[in-house]
Amino acid sequence: LGSTMTDISTAVPALAAWLAIARALRDGDSRAMLAAGVLAGVAAALKLSNAVFAIAAIPALLFLPGSITARLRGLAIYGAACGAAFAACTAPWALQLWREFGNPFFPFFNQVFQSPEFTVESLRYERFIPSGIGDWLLRPFEILEPVSNVHTEPRAPDLRYAALLVAAAVLWIARRTGLGSLVEADDSSARVLAGLLSGVFAAWILWLVLSGNSRYFIP
């Protein structure tokens, strides 16, 4: 049922950040927002592809309880904490890269910093990016196939995405067909679920646009 990838360590702070986001969605706790920002920033600093999950948290945070002002304040706390944590964790290594190559994110973003040590072309590899609308829609089910080069180089069938999609569809149908009493939840639980599903959807879209490679989607 789980991932066959091995780079688990940098996924831990990303998952912890989303746990804190769930707490914030439930309670509106600003301390949870602060913790989420710090953890998401650390995760992105440890592995740059985890920035997908830091960015995808923003749609989830739109479901924070309270007024629009409270939601904007929560987003501001999250964004400031995320940026500060990312900068603090990245700074020592970024300084070394700047001194050596003139690019604090070397070899990434070299089209901006233009270090002579590396190409200035984009590092966006398109091998696993969907090629059409049908491929986009079927990707959760294509990942079930035990063949190589579907969403990563080796064979790595993964049931989780299709299972999540089917579960969400069943929940929606149940609510639409009068079976909603079987899946009723209190306001805070429904808010957490809606926020997290929105975040996951945003992360899925970002991931497929940027790479579609499951080595960069472990959390």
C-alpha positions as CSV (number, residue, x, y, z in Angstrom):
1,L,0.0,0.0,0.0
2,G,2.9,2.4,0.6
3,S,5.7,3.9,-1.4
4,T,8.7,1.9,-2.4
5,M,10.9,5.0,-2.4
6,T,13.8,5.2,0.1
7,D,14.1,9.0,0.7
8,I,11.8,9.0,3.7
9,S,13.7,11.3,6.1
10,T,12.9,14.6,4.4
11,A,9.3,13.6,4.1
12,V,8.9,13.5,7.9
13,P,8.9,17.3,8.5
14,A,6.5,17.8,5.5
15,L,4.1,15.3,7.0
16,A,4.4,17.0,10.4
17,A,3.7,20.3,8.8
18,W,0.4,19.0,7.4
19,L,-0.5,17.5,10.7
20,A,0.0,21.0,12.2
21,I,-2.2,22.4,9.4
22,A,-4.9,19.9,10.3
23,R,-4.8,21.1,13.9
24,A,-5.0,24.7,12.8
25,L,-8.0,23.9,10.5
26,R,-9.7,22.2,13.5
27,D,-9.0,24.8,16.2
28,G,-7.8,28.0,14.5
29,D,-4.7,27.8,16.7
30,S,-2.0,30.4,15.6
31,R,0.7,28.3,17.3
32,A,-0.2,25.4,15.0
33,M,0.1,27.8,12.0
34,L,3.5,28.8,13.2
35,A,4.6,25.2,13.7
36,A,3.3,24.3,10.2
37,G,5.3,27.1,8.6
38,V,8.5,26.2,10.4
39,L,8.2,22.5,9.5
40,A,7.3,23.2,5.9
41,G,10.2,25.5,5.5
42,V,12.6,23.0,7.0
43,A,11.3,20.3,4.7
44,A,11.7,22.5,1.6
45,A,15.3,23.4,2.7
46,L,16.3,19.8,3.2
47,K,14.9,18.8,-0.2
48,L,13.8,21.5,-2.6
49,S,11.1,19.4,-4.2
50,N,9.3,19.5,-0.8
51,A,8.4,23.1,-1.7
52,V,5.5,21.7,-3.6
53,F,3.9,20.7,-0.2
54,A,4.7,24.1,1.3
55,I,3.0,25.9,-1.5
56,A,0.1,23.4,-1.7
57,A,-0.7,24.1,2.0
58,I,-2.0,27.6,1.0
59,P,-5.3,26.4,-0.5
60,A,-5.8,24.2,2.6
61,L,-5.4,27.3,4.8
62,L,-8.2,29.0,3.1
63,F,-10.5,26.7,5.2
64,L,-9.3,28.1,8.5
65,P,-12.1,28.9,10.9
66,G,-13.2,32.5,11.5
67,S,-13.4,35.6,9.5
68,I,-11.5,36.5,6.3
69,T,-9.2,38.6,8.5
70,A,-8.4,35.6,10.7
71,R,-7.6,33.5,7.6
72,L,-5.3,36.2,6.2
73,R,-3.6,36.4,9.5
74,G,-3.1,32.7,9.6
75,L,-1.7,32.7,6.0
76,A,0.7,35.5,7.0
77,I,1.9,33.6,10.0
78,Y,2.4,30.5,7.9
79,G,4.2,32.3,5.1
80,A,6.5,34.3,7.4
81,A,7.5,31.2,9.4
82,C,8.0,29.1,6.3
83,G,10.2,31.7,4.6
84,A,12.3,32.3,7.8
85,A,12.8,28.6,8.5
86,F,13.7,27.9,4.8
87,A,16.2,30.8,4.8
88,A,17.8,29.8,8.2
89,C,18.3,26.1,7.1
90,T,19.4,26.9,3.6
91,A,21.8,29.8,4.5
92,P,25.0,27.9,5.4
93,W,25.0,25.6,2.3
94,A,23.7,28.4,0.1
95,L,26.6,30.6,1.1
96,Q,29.1,27.8,0.2
97,L,27.4,27.4,-3.2
98,W,27.5,31.1,-3.8
99,R,31.2,31.3,-3.1
100,E,32.0,28.3,-5.3
101,F,29.6,28.8,-8.2
102,G,27.9,32.2,-7.9
103,N,24.5,30.5,-7.5
104,P,23.1,29.8,-4.0
105,F,20.8,27.1,-5.3
106,F,23.3,25.5,-7.7
107,P,22.5,23.8,-10.1
108,F,18.9,24.9,-9.8
109,F,17.7,28.3,-11.0
110,N,20.8,28.8,-13.1
111,Q,18.8,30.6,-15.7
112,V,18.6,33.4,-13.1
113,F,22.1,33.2,-11.6
114,Q,23.9,32.1,-14.7
115,S,26.8,30.3,-13.2
116,P,29.4,29.4,-15.9
117,E,29.8,25.9,-14.3
118,F,26.4,24.7,-15.5
119,T,23.8,25.1,-18.3
120,V,21.4,28.0,-18.0
121,E,18.6,25.8,-19.5
122,S,15.7,24.7,-17.3
123,L,16.1,21.4,-15.4
124,R,12.5,20.5,-15.9
125,Y,12.5,16.9,-17.1
126,E,9.3,15.9,-19.0
127,R,9.6,12.1,-19.0
128,F,6.8,11.6,-16.5
129,I,4.7,14.7,-17.1
130,P,1.2,13.8,-18.6
131,S,1.0,14.5,-22.3
132,G,-2.7,15.1,-22.6
133,I,-6.0,15.5,-20.7
134,G,-6.7,11.7,-20.8
135,D,-3.2,11.1,-19.3
136,W,-3.9,13.7,-16.6
137,L,-7.2,12.1,-15.6
138,L,-6.0,8.5,-15.7
139,R,-2.6,9.0,-13.9
140,P,-3.9,7.8,-10.5
141,F,-4.9,4.5,-12.1
142,E,-1.9,4.2,-14.5
143,I,0.3,4.3,-11.4
144,L,-1.2,1.0,-10.4
145,E,0.5,-0.8,-13.3
146,P,3.5,-2.9,-12.3
147,V,5.7,-1.6,-15.1
148,S,8.6,0.8,-15.2
149,N,8.7,4.4,-16.3
150,V,5.1,5.3,-15.4
151,H,5.8,7.6,-12.5
152,T,9.3,6.7,-11.8
153,E,12.2,4.7,-13.4
154,P,11.7,1.3,-11.7
155,R,8.5,-0.6,-11.2
156,A,6.7,0.9,-8.3
157,P,2.9,0.3,-8.4
158,D,1.1,2.5,-5.8
159,L,-2.5,2.1,-4.8
160,R,-2.9,5.2,-2.6
161,Y,-3.8,7.8,-5.2
162,A,-6.5,5.7,-6.8
163,A,-7.8,4.7,-3.4
164,L,-8.0,8.4,-2.3
165,L,-9.8,9.4,-5.5
166,V,-12.3,6.5,-5.2
167,A,-12.9,7.3,-1.5
168,A,-13.6,11.0,-2.2
169,A,-15.9,10.0,-5.0
170,V,-17.9,7.6,-2.8
171,L,-18.2,10.3,-0.1
172,W,-19.5,12.8,-2.6
173,I,-22.0,10.3,-4.1
174,A,-23.2,9.4,-0.6
175,R,-23.9,13.0,0.2
176,R,-25.6,13.6,-3.1
177,T,-27.9,10.5,-2.9
178,G,-29.3,10.8,0.5
179,L,-26.8,8.5,2.2
180,G,-25.1,11.5,3.8
181,S,-26.4,10.4,7.3
182,L,-23.9,7.6,7.1
183,V,-20.9,9.9,6.7
184,E,-22.0,12.9,8.7
185,A,-19.3,14.8,10.5
186,D,-19.1,17.8,12.8
187,D,-18.1,21.2,11.4
188,S,-14.5,21.0,12.4
189,S,-14.0,17.5,11.0
190,A,-15.6,18.5,7.7
191,R,-13.4,21.7,7.5
192,V,-10.2,19.6,8.1
193,L,-11.2,17.1,5.5
194,A,-12.1,19.8,2.9
195,G,-8.9,21.7,3.6
196,L,-6.6,18.7,3.4
197,L,-8.2,17.4,0.2
198,S,-7.8,20.8,-1.4
199,G,-4.2,20.8,-0.4
200,V,-3.6,17.3,-1.8
201,F,-5.3,18.3,-5.1
202,A,-3.1,21.4,-5.4
203,A,0.0,19.4,-4.6
204,W,-1.0,16.8,-7.2
205,I,-1.4,19.4,-9.9
206,L,1.9,21.2,-9.0
207,W,3.7,17.9,-9.0
208,L,2.4,16.8,-12.4
209,V,3.2,20.2,-13.9
210,L,6.8,20.2,-12.5
211,S,7.9,16.6,-12.9
212,G,5.4,13.8,-12.3
213,N,8.2,11.8,-10.8
214,S,7.2,10.0,-7.6
215,R,10.7,10.4,-6.1
216,Y,9.6,14.1,-5.6
217,F,6.2,13.3,-4.2
218,I,7.0,11.0,-1.3
219,P,5.2,13.0,1.5
